[in-house]
Amino acid sequence: MSTLEIKDLHVSVDTEDGAKEILKGVTLTIKDGETHAIMGPNGSGKSTLAYSIAGHPKYTITSGTVTIDGEDVLEMSVDERAKAGLFLAMQYPVEVPGVSVANFLRTAKTALDGEAPKLRTWVKDVNGALEQMNLDPAFSQRSVNEGFSGGEKKRHEIAQMDLLDPKVALLDEIDSGLDIDALKVVSEGINRFKERDGKGVLLITHYTRILRYVKPDFVHVFVNGKIAEEGGPELADQLEAEGYDKYVKAAV
Amino acid sequence: MVRPVETTYDESNFQVTVTENLSSALELDKVESHLHPEGSFDLADHAVPTGREEIWRFTPLKRLRGLHADAPLGGSFFSADLTVPEGVEAAVVDSADAGRGVSGLVPWDRIAARTWDAAARTLTVRIPKELVADQPVYVDVKGTATSADDEATASHVVITAEPFSQATVVLRFTGSMTLADNVEIVVGDGAQLTVVSIDDWADDAVHVGHRHVRVGRDASFKHVDVTFGGSVVRHDTTAEYAGAGGSVDMLGLYFADAGQHIEHRLFVDHTAPNTKSNVVYKGALQGEGARTVWIGNVLIRKVAEGIETYEENRNLVLTDGCQADSVPNLEIETGEIAGAGHASATGRFDDNQLFYLRSRGVSEKEARRLVVHGFFNDLIRHINVPELEESLFATVEAELAKNVLAEA
């Protein structure tokens, strides 16, 4: 079982004009096997939510709590959060020149498991995960994210999720910049992950397009650092038809 | 004094008159440029530096043990081992018989001039015409000095790769001593030569080296300069081309610890058309007073049409208290070139890189280790001497263990 519980989370960032509050009280619970979509206009704080949960140093939590299976996430270091079962797929994955995908994946797996993976099955697992994302086995010899196309970066993120097998995956705009073929490959990867026992998914997106392939159990509309409305998958259809306008106006 | 075979120097105005390979139509006149070192074999032309000169202003003269002034250079506190693959000839001969000057080296500073005068014996390494050496040549120099007062050593090396030969020569420096050396390298037409220099000195060694290469027509030369040890290490590495189509790679990897001064001064003189140069130096600094200097000079002469050059220096500052100077200079006398560029960047760990790695469960310490390994990794692969890769990675690891890994 895995439950990610976010309660009244307030987050700010330092700007030239002092601290600016981005999240203004977010409450959200992701239970076993649930997929939640967070949708909202640019600048509404969707990404901030993902990065604060993962522990990016840029963000300061001013109040509220985040727990995973009852454990205090905010007390943990970034790598401890990963060990507790969190995974963040980034909108703009970072280049690490000179570090091969293979080395990166093995190092991460070793860190998470506390022991090195068995060589023979591991190579097979890696190649299998890459293949499912339409990535050539030679991909594992390239430097992490260096010179990757936008689509390759996103497929690489999903291959990592597959191999590292977290409890809860935070997917930040995993669909941005993908053509329709890549979007299908990425969506299938997310769906395979969802089918595993007790996995939670927080899918952050600007567009409804990906929700045709990955079915959310809940949809939250995020505006101005808060959840403005919640509903089932039908809310996504409504957003597709009407856009965010009425929520943005209401928030002003 | 032995003069270069095909070149004569008129020392009154340093005009270079080329009589053999290059016609005078190539206009290899003196270029009015501070990049262009004016050499002289006469020590009187090289005043004792004060430290204010452009070429000395970064160097801690006080720590050079008088190499730049008048300290005697007759010491021999070292042992040298040669490992020579079949077909390659290596010998230590009287300097008068060594064919010195064949690379076109004319001492361009006082230490080089003093070294020229003081080096009685010269190591010659000759890779005969068309020979493809299957193993590297190793020259292992081990310093045996026990005190900073032990007399400094002057040495001279001449490496000649004859036309169409292929070889790798590795110069390894360990132990402790005060060394001033001149290394001349001649790469014959169509030859491919790699020279690797590894300064893995003990912490109290002082090494001032001058290396000059003349690259033949369609020849390729790769110089790899790895600097880990020593108290003060200053290397001047310069290249010129004897014919069109030559290619030079200069790769450098250095790691400065507390109190260490590591200085690299490079000069690529594009003296022939359609030549190439690619300079990439990467360094890491850690600990109080760690200091690195990188000067990357490139001169593209009027004659050097269609050339391509790129130089790059990157420094990773791992702790507080370090200083990295990085000065790329590019002087272009012709507009008819294929490409010319340079880049320099000095910075600390990238927070986003560390965050990305840590968000996958990798500890901060391990993330830092990965980033530094990655930083040097590309460069080590480009060295392309498989025999050395392993030990270079191990040395990087050992350097990291001193500080970055110990701290986190």
Boltz contact constraints between the chains, C-beta under 6 A:
constraints:
  - contact:
      token1: [A, 54]
      token2: [B, 359]
      max_distance: 6.0
  - contact:
      token1: [A, 56]
      token2: [B, 355]
      max_distance: 6.0
  - contact:
      token1: [A, 78]
      token2: [B, 358]
      max_distance: 6.0
  - contact:
      token1: [A, 78]
      token2: [B, 359]
      max_distance: 6.0
  - contact:
      token1: [A, 79]
      token2: [B, 358]
      max_distance: 6.0
  - contact:
      token1: [A, 79]
      token2: [B, 361]
      max_distance: 6.0
  - contact:
      token1: [A, 79]
      token2: [B, 362]
      max_distance: 6.0
  - contact:
      token1: [A, 79]
      token2: [B, 363]
      max_distance: 6.0
  - contact:
      token1: [A, 82]
      token2: [B, 359]
      max_distance: 6.0
  - contact:
      token1: [A, 82]
      token2: [B, 360]
      max_distance: 6.0
  - contact:
      token1: [A, 82]
      token2: [B, 361]
      max_distance: 6.0
  - contact:
      token1: [A, 83]
      token2: [B, 361]
      max_distance: 6.0
  - contact:
      token1: [A, 88]
      token2: [B, 359]
      max_distance: 6.0
  - contact:
      token1: [A, 94]
      token2: [B, 352]
      max_distance: 6.0
  - contact:
      token1: [A, 94]
      token2: [B, 353]
      max_distance: 6.0
  - contact:
      token1: [A, 94]
      token2: [B, 356]
      max_distance: 6.0
  - contact:
      token1: [A, 96]
      token2: [B, 353]
      max_distance: 6.0
  - contact:
      token1: [A, 96]
      token2: [B, 374]
      max_distance: 6.0
  - contact:
      token1: [A, 97]
      token2: [B, 374]
      max_distance: 6.0
  - contact:
      token1: [A, 98]
      token2: [B, 374]
      max_distance: 6.0
  - contact:
      token1: [A, 98]
      token2: [B, 375]
      max_distance: 6.0
  - contact:
      token1: [A, 98]
      token2: [B, 377]
      max_distance: 6.0
  - contact:
      token1: [A, 98]
      token2: [B, 378]
      max_distance: 6.0
  - contact:
      token1: [A, 99]
      token2: [B, 370]
      max_distance: 6.0
  - contact:
      token1: [A, 99]
      token2: [B, 374]
      max_distance: 6.0
  - contact:
      token1: [A, 107]
      token2: [B, 362]
      max_distance: 6.0
  - contact:
      token1: [A, 108]
      token2: [B, 360]
      max_distance: 6.0
  - contact:
      token1: [A, 108]
      token2: [B, 361]
      max_distance: 6.0
  - contact:
      token1: [A, 108]
      token2: [B, 362]
      max_distance: 6.0
  - contact:
      token1: [A, 111]
      token2: [B, 361]
      max_distance: 6.0
  - contact:
      token1: [A, 111]
      token2: [B, 362]
      max_distance: 6.0
  - contact:
      token1: [A, 112]
      token2: [B, 361]
      max_distance: 6.0
